[in-house]
Structures are given as C-alpha cells and as structure tokens.
C-alpha cells in the first residue's frame, strides 16, 4: 500500500467512508509535508481535516510512535564511529563503484550511526554535491553530527582541490546548521584519506 492508502486506512472511521478518506489523507500529507512530517504535525490539523476526537488523536499518534520504535528496535546495536578507519569499514563497498558516490553518515550525540545514504552520484571523475541535499536528511533526522564520504573510482584517495573546497563549504554550512561536519573521508582502492586529519576541518 502507498503512504496515501495507509494513512486513509488509519483515519477512516467506517468501511463505508473509505472512499472519502482518500482525499482527506491526501490533504493531510500535503499539510504535513509528506509522511515524514506526520509525527510532528499540529494536532489541530487532524482535528480540523479528519474530524479526530481527543481519543482518536491520541490513538493515531500512539500508532506512529509504535511504528517508530519498531524501526528503532530493528536496527539492533548501532555502530559507533571512533575515527576515519570506522568510516572506511562502513563504506568499503564504494571501492567497486565506477562512478563517484557522495554519501552522508548521520550520527547521534554519542557518535552512533543513525543512518547512511547516497546523496549524489557523479560521473567517472567528478561528483558535485549541494549543501542543501547533503544536510537535508540530517536536519530531518535530528542528527548531532555528520560525516561526508565519497570514493575515487581511480583508486587513488588523494584529495583534489575540489575535495578541499567541498569540505570547506560543507563544514561552514554545518557550523551554521549546528550539525558539525566531523570528517570527509575519501575511499580509494585499499586505502583512504581523512580530510580532518589533513587539517581541512
């Protein structure tokens, strides 16, 4: 089922009202900014658009929280990042990529991994990542810190002038957003470079 259909089922009061629930669910998703925005949506939105009583409102948010905790429990023990060696081990698979993959690694306040994702895929020799797309998920997830990771398909992890510039820009943005960029690790063939250790951060 799509997020729209799932939400429609969650808000419907009776099977006879199922068809009417779809447009209401569509409006709710729009006002919430998508499915990720539902847990932080104003209760008044559900009262006005879905006709929720106080009890139904509590029930709905309890289900959202149950889903969140189910996902959290499924993650098991999360990896702690103590240095660039740990980052490199997490992204060994990038050694086999023939294009540059620019990734972000989101951390909590104890440097435990919240999630990692591919932010941008570039050409064989270049990847251009924007500040907005790099930090977007970190802001959504409430990350305490972030690490940039990308591979050099050539196998040589030596940073280019562009790598230093991207690191500088992302680091400055992290200070403004209060999500510090802890490192920028470049993955090569059997080796890596840490921009933090090179003094770029």
Buried (B, 14 or more C-beta within 10 A) or exposed (E): EEEBEEBBEBBBEEEEEEEEBBEBBEBBBEBBEEBEBBEEBEEEBBBEBBEBEEEBBEEBBEEBEEEEEEEEEEEEEBBEBEBBEBBBEBBEEBBEBEEBBBBBBBBBEEBBBBBBEEBBEBEEEEBEBBBEEBBBBBEBBEBBBBBBBBBBBEEEBEBEEEBBEBBBBBBEBBEEBEBBBBBBBBBBBEEBBBBBEBEBB
